Amino acid sequence: MISLEILYKEIETLKELCIDSSIHLEPRCHVVLSLHAELNRSSENFKGDKKIGSVGKGV
């Protein structure tokens, strides 16, 4: 799975460090959006005492 927000930050970090790198993404990889993370956190909050301890990343 890939988070577009995290991928963007990592690419910016590589640029700042002047690291010339090729990035290859598997065409079939799943994309995790910020919406997925929000749904994950909301689901955990709704469960109350029965939550499973999710980290809220949308995975």
Secondary structure, DSSP 8 states (H G I E B T S, - for coil): -EEHHHHHHHHHHHHHTT--------TT--EE-HHHHHHHHHHHHHHGGG-----SS--
